[in-house]
């Protein structure tokens, strides 16, 4: 995924998931695609950006904290989190931040 997410005027929230993968791939790509598909159907979802070059960073954007809470509790997402803990990630950090200002250059 290489597009820059189109987000509304702030304020809104960002969930920043930074990680180091293990060498185990077993279904990771398919699950990652499914999670983006599923997140995009959740109330309050605004967009997502992701990059990996050794260090993986995925930023998802949300209308409010309640939307993030609901996404974290989604049953399919909970299963993906368990798989991540068991085999796909050797380290990760999740941060939640309130976006108060944004500016950009569009192409």
C-alpha positions as CSV (number, residue, x, y, z in Angstrom):
1,X,0.0,0.0,0.0
2,X,1.6,3.2,-1.1
3,X,-1.1,5.9,-1.2
4,X,-1.2,8.7,1.3
5,X,-4.5,8.5,3.2
6,X,-7.0,11.3,2.6
7,X,-8.1,12.4,6.0
8,X,-10.6,15.0,7.1
9,X,-9.8,18.3,8.8
10,X,-8.4,17.6,12.3
11,X,-8.9,16.7,15.0
12,X,-8.9,12.9,14.5
13,X,-6.8,10.1,15.8
14,X,-3.9,8.0,14.5
15,X,-3.0,4.5,15.7
16,X,0.7,4.0,14.9
17,X,1.8,0.3,14.9
18,X,5.6,-0.1,14.6
19,X,7.0,-3.6,14.4
20,X,9.8,-6.0,13.6
21,X,8.7,-9.2,12.0
22,X,9.9,-12.7,12.6
23,X,11.0,-14.9,9.7
24,X,7.7,-16.8,9.8
25,X,5.4,-15.7,7.0
26,X,2.6,-18.4,7.1
27,X,-0.5,-16.4,6.0
28,X,0.8,-12.9,7.1
29,X,0.2,-11.2,3.8
30,X,-3.3,-12.5,3.5
31,X,-4.1,-11.6,7.1
32,X,-2.7,-8.1,6.7
33,X,-4.9,-7.5,3.6
34,X,-7.9,-8.9,5.4
35,X,-7.3,-6.5,8.4
36,X,-7.2,-3.5,6.1
37,X,-10.4,-4.6,4.4
38,X,-12.1,-5.2,7.7
39,X,-10.9,-2.0,9.3
40,X,-12.2,0.0,6.3
41,X,-15.7,-1.3,7.1
42,X,-15.6,-0.2,10.7
43,X,-17.4,2.9,11.8
44,X,-15.0,5.8,12.3
45,X,-12.3,4.5,10.0
46,X,-10.7,7.3,8.0
47,X,-7.7,5.6,6.2
48,X,-4.5,3.7,6.5
49,X,-0.8,4.0,5.4
50,X,1.8,1.3,5.6
51,X,5.5,0.8,4.9
52,X,8.1,-1.8,5.5
53,X,11.8,-1.8,5.0
54,X,13.0,-3.9,7.8
55,X,11.0,-1.8,10.3
56,X,7.3,-2.0,9.6
57,X,5.0,1.0,10.3
58,X,1.3,1.1,9.8
59,X,-0.7,4.2,10.7
60,X,-4.5,3.9,10.7
61,X,-6.7,7.0,11.1
62,X,-9.9,7.1,13.1
63,X,-12.6,9.6,13.9
64,X,-12.5,9.1,17.7
65,X,-11.2,7.0,20.6
66,X,-14.4,5.0,20.7
67,X,-13.9,3.9,17.1
68,X,-10.4,2.7,18.0
69,X,-11.7,0.8,21.0
70,X,-14.3,-0.9,18.9
71,X,-11.7,-1.9,16.2
72,X,-9.3,-3.3,18.9
73,X,-12.2,-5.5,20.2
74,X,-13.3,-6.7,16.8
75,X,-13.3,-10.6,17.0
76,X,-11.4,-11.1,13.7
77,X,-8.9,-8.4,14.7
78,X,-8.4,-10.1,18.1
79,X,-7.5,-13.4,16.4
80,X,-5.0,-11.6,14.1
81,X,-3.5,-9.9,17.2
82,X,-3.0,-13.4,18.8
83,X,-1.3,-14.7,15.6
84,X,0.9,-11.7,15.6
85,X,2.0,-12.3,19.2
86,X,2.5,-16.0,18.6
87,X,4.4,-16.0,15.3
88,X,4.6,-12.9,13.1
89,X,6.2,-10.2,15.3
90,X,9.3,-10.3,17.5
91,X,8.7,-6.8,18.7
92,X,6.1,-4.1,18.3
93,X,4.7,-0.9,19.8
94,X,1.3,0.6,19.3
95,X,0.8,4.3,19.9
96,X,-2.4,6.4,19.8
97,X,-2.1,10.0,19.0
98,X,-4.6,12.9,18.5
99,X,-3.9,14.7,15.2
100,X,-4.5,18.4,15.8
101,X,-3.0,19.8,12.7
102,X,-2.0,18.7,9.2
103,X,-0.6,20.2,6.1
104,X,0.5,18.6,2.8
105,X,1.7,18.8,-0.7
106,X,-0.4,17.0,-3.2
107,X,0.8,15.5,-6.5
